[in-house]
Amino acid sequence: MHIKNEILKDSYAIRLSASEGGKEIARAYVYVLTNSLHKEPFGFIEDVFVEEAHRGGGVGTEIVNRAIEEAKRAVNQDWRYTVFTNESA
């Protein structure tokens, strides 16, 4: 048996973070992948975290909603070889 190892260059991650007073208070990762089972790229969200002092205030909901938006945009556009930064207040 031979197991082949490939580095797929058409999969990537987007890291989102929320900060307050220069300190990160929340984060989430969006992974955009392709594989032989799916015709189109697809995304999933992982490692959603909110600092304990900021839980219950909507930060987690806001960063998850933003992650969903970014996943939809990434899947619908060819960002595979683009590095980008998008900051908002």
C-alpha positions as MATLAB code, in Angstrom:
seq = 'MHIKNEILKDSYAIRLSASEGGKEIARAYVYVLTNSLHKEPFGFIEDVFVEEAHRGGGVGTEIVNRAIEEAKRAVNQDWRYTVFTNESA';
ca = [
       0.000    0.000    0.000;
       1.140    3.526   -0.812;
      -0.240    6.598    0.961;
       0.099    9.835   -0.960;
       0.552   13.152    0.835;
      -0.566   16.334   -0.935;
      -0.518   19.967    0.125;
      -3.699   21.531   -1.193;
      -3.146   25.128   -2.163;
      -6.809   25.877   -2.708;
      -7.755   25.572    0.976;
      -7.098   28.292    3.518;
      -8.119   29.865    6.813;
      -9.474   33.261    7.796;
      -8.870   34.348   11.391;
     -11.313   36.847   12.869;
     -10.659   38.591   16.149;
     -12.420   41.201   18.237;
     -10.417   43.487   20.452;
     -11.125   46.111   23.033;
      -8.547   48.454   24.500;
      -5.822   46.768   22.447;
      -6.564   43.323   23.926;
      -8.111   40.457   22.009;
     -11.437   39.512   23.594;
     -12.800   37.039   21.028;
     -11.729   34.981   18.027;
     -13.014   32.553   15.434;
     -11.501   30.728   12.476;
     -13.160   30.103    9.129;
     -11.660   27.333    7.031;
     -12.442   27.214    3.321;
     -11.751   23.830    1.776;
     -12.046   21.885   -1.417;
     -12.044   18.123   -1.782;
     -13.057   15.411   -4.192;
     -16.429   14.880   -2.474;
     -17.717   18.415   -3.020;
     -18.150   20.136   -6.359;
     -17.681   23.620   -4.861;
     -15.502   24.951   -2.025;
     -17.099   24.821    1.408;
     -16.360   26.450    4.739;
     -16.577   25.638    8.401;
     -16.127   27.657   11.575;
     -13.948   26.489   14.433;
     -12.290   27.669   17.643;
     -14.849   30.304   18.574;
     -13.741   31.799   21.884;
     -14.815   34.790   23.982;
     -12.928   35.902   27.083;
     -14.987   35.119   30.171;
     -15.368   38.776   31.202;
     -16.992   39.542   27.817;
     -19.413   36.601   27.614;
     -23.131   37.312   27.505;
     -22.701   40.697   25.841;
     -23.180   39.642   22.233;
     -19.510   39.510   21.218;
     -19.697   35.779   20.443;
     -22.848   36.204   18.379;
     -21.306   39.084   16.480;
     -18.074   37.259   15.662;
     -19.960   34.092   14.597;
     -22.242   36.141   12.334;
     -19.177   37.825   10.838;
     -17.510   34.428   10.367;
     -20.590   33.172    8.493;
     -20.489   36.258    6.243;
     -16.781   35.752    5.539;
     -17.302   32.051    4.765;
     -20.075   32.848    2.309;
     -17.988   35.530    0.608;
     -14.902   33.325    0.465;
     -16.774   30.353   -0.995;
     -18.376   32.582   -3.637;
     -15.138   34.312   -4.653;
     -11.714   33.120   -5.687;
      -9.657   34.265   -2.692;
      -7.418   31.238   -2.719;
      -4.225   33.147   -3.406;
      -5.109   36.507   -1.884;
      -3.989   37.831    1.477;
      -6.387   40.418    2.830;
      -7.184   42.372    5.955;
     -10.617   43.726    6.724;
     -10.939   45.698    9.940;
     -14.064   47.338   11.262;
     -14.829   49.307   14.388;
];
